[in-house]
């Protein structure tokens, strides 16, 4: 079993890379896969062609806001576990949990502990876990999943993106996250952009694990709101990402 987390600033294509990882695993028969959308923007479901009903954040609100009455015979623990299960969107070869964001104020330590424990139990039922994170790595810091085997830090082909990647790397080190390996991925970049950015990339002191080019087919699917699982096997983004995933999921 491998758990990978993908992080970077908004707009770098980290959700796309998560979708490519899921596509790779499904096509290889490395299923079932648990996908976790831990980005408050919550775009992974659309990218995978799944409709999200409720989020884990809203489940937490429903169980812990105010003086809410719970169903007869249910503890708060039982209720949140039930709502988290309800939030699990199922598909062929993979399921998706969307974390969302809390809608109200207050301390949710007890609820977060329940969610953390339940997700650890849930992950046991899956062969791999793929998590789409926000740049702040909030959910990794709360350890809502077990040890992360690989953290993919993503940047687009710009100085600002590489700078934001540096911030993610520093934050992960500061939080002392339980991560096995950290790799850098340059997204939507050609050879010219790669060469121009190499001096800045080298400062990251991370392996440049993959360079993904602009992909017109991927762009067309995104514009049409269709699942990236529909990408052709010979799509440029698939060709470029496959060696990376071969390495990550080889064991």
Secondary structure, 3 states (H helix, E strand, C coil): CEEEEEECCCCCCHHHHHHHHHHHHHHHCCCCEEEEEECCCCCHHHHCCCCCCCCHHHHHHHHHCCCCCCCCCCCHHHHHHHHHHHCCEECCCEEEEECCCCCCCCCCHHHHHHHHHHHHHHHCCCCEEEEEECCCCHHHHCCCCCCEEEEEEEEECCHHHHHHHHHHHHHHHHHCCCEEEEEEEEECCCHHHHHHHHHHHHHCCCCEEEEECCCHHHHHHHHHCCCHHHCCCCCHHHHHHHHHHHHHCCC
